[in-house]
Amino acid sequence: MNKKFLKPLTQIQLILIVSAYLVVAGNYTFFTKVLEVIPPHGINLLYLASMPILLFIINVAFFTLLSSRYTTKPLLIFVLIVSASVSYFMNSYQVVIDRGMIRSALETNVHEALGLFNFKMLLYTFFLGIVPAWLVYKAPVVYRPWKTELWAKLKTLGILLLVTGILAYFTGGFYASFFREHRPLKNYTNPYYWIKSTVSYVKHSLRRSGPKKLRVLGTDARVIHREGEKPKLIVYVVGEATRWDHFGLNGYTRDTTPKLAKTEGVVNFNDFRSCGTLTAHSVPCMFSIDGRSRYNRDREEHSENLMDVLAHTGAIDLLWRDNNSDPKGVMKRLGYVDFMSPENNPVCDSECRDEGMLKNLEGFLDRNVTHDKLLVLHQMGSHGPEYYKRYTKEFFRYKPVCRSNELGSCTRDEVVNAYDNTVLHTDAFLHDVIDLLKKYEKRYQVALVYVADHGESLGEHGIYLHGLPYMIAPEAQKHVAAVMWFGPGFKHRGEDLNVTALQRLARSKRFSQDNLFSTILGLLDVNTSVYDPKMDILNASE
Ligand SMILES: [Zn+2]
C-alpha cells in the first residue's frame, strides 16, 4: 500500500470504519436469530434497521473511550482478530461466548484446543480478522494535538448520545419488550458479548484471587460400621457428554448399549438432569453440597466438597483417575492421577483410552481390605467435536462417520454415527467396570454409579457441542445418561437394598446431579450433618 495515494485518517475515522465493519462481518448469527423472531414487515422494518445502528454506536463508544495514540490500533487489531474466530464458533456451532466459555477457553489444555482448530476456522480468522487487521496496521493515521483529539472524541460521544436519544424515542418501547422476551439474543452480538464476558471473567478472577477463608464441610463425618457387613467398594464414573436419548437403554432406535442391556441388575435413570452444560461447571457441581440453584463457581473454589467430607472420615480410601482433562478443582486438596498420558495409562494408541483407568488397580483394591473405598473415574467418553477419535476399531459400527472437527461440514448422519460409536465405547467401558467389581464382590459390597456431566447437541437446529447457558440450552445438553449397578447383598444404611424397587423408581422419578452429594455419602454409610437423607436417591420412594 502506498501512503501517497491514501489520505491520512483521523483516529475517529478509523474507529468509525472498523466499527461499521464489525457490525456487518461479525453478526451473521445474531441477525439470523433476530429475523426468526421479528418478521421483516411493517413497523418491524424500523426496529430491525435500528439494530445495526445500535451495535455500531456501542462499538464506536467503546473504541473511542479507549482510544489514544498508543491504544487505538492495537485494540482494533486485537478485537478484529478475536471477533473473527468468535464468528466462526457462533456461525458453526451456535455457541455463545459467555463467562463460563472464556474460563473454559483459558483453562483448556493444548490437546483440547488443537481439537477445535481446523481449516475453516483458519479461513475465517484470516479473511475476516487478519486481513482487515493488517489494513488497520498499515492505515496512515494522523494523531493531532491532545486538545484537538479530546474535542473530537467529545464531539463523537455527543453525537452518539444524540442518536441514541432519537432511537430511544422511536424504539424504546420495542427494545424494552424485546429484551424482556428475547434476552438471550444479545449473547450473539459480536464483539459486544465476548468483550463483556471477558471483563466479567477478569473481574471474577480478581475477586477470587484475594485470600479467602475455606468453607469447611462435614468435619463430623464418620463411617457407620456394622457387625458382619463387608466394607464398600464404590466406583463412580463421571461421564463425558452422553445425552440421554442416544443411550440405547432409554429406547433409542439404535442399540448403543448392548452390553449394559444384557447385564442383570442395572438401574437405568430415565429422567436425570445435569447441573450445567459445561464440564468446568458440571463436574465441580456434581461434588458440591450446593446443588444447581445455589451453585456458584467462585464459592466452590473456596469450599470443601463431597471428596473432602469423605476424607474427613479418615476411614475411606479415595482415588481419582482422570482421562478427561483434570478434576476441575474437585481434588485440589487431595490430589488425582492423570491418565491422559502413557506415563500412567497403559492403554494408549492415538490417545489414551478410558479402559486404561481400570488397569493396575491391585495396589488400591488389595491393600487395606477392611477399608471402604471410592474410586472416581473421569472419562474421555464422548468428548467432541472429534468423536471419531474417541473409540477403537471394534466400536466402529455406525458408518460413515464425520472425520472433521468442523461438524457443520459433515452430514448430520455422519456426526450422529461418530457420536453413537462413542456411546458404544462407553457401554463397553461401564461393562468392564462391572466385570472388575464382580471380581471383588466376595471381599466388598460393590456398586457402580455412572452419570454424564452434561449432554451434547448433534446439529439439531444447527446447534453443536454443548455449553449454552442453562436457560436457553436445549434438552439434549441437560438430559443426561445415568445408571447404577449393585453387587449381591448390597446394604444401604444397614438395610438390604431393594434393586427392583429402585429400578422402578429410576424409570418414573426425576433426579438430578443435586442428588449425588448425599447419594454417595449414603452409599458409603457416612454419618454427617451435611448428609441430607431426602436427597439420597436410595431413600427415595414413589
Ligand atoms: Zn464435559
Residues whose N, C-alpha, C, O or C-beta is under 5 A from the ligand:
A	BS01	ZN	E240 A241 L278 T279 D453
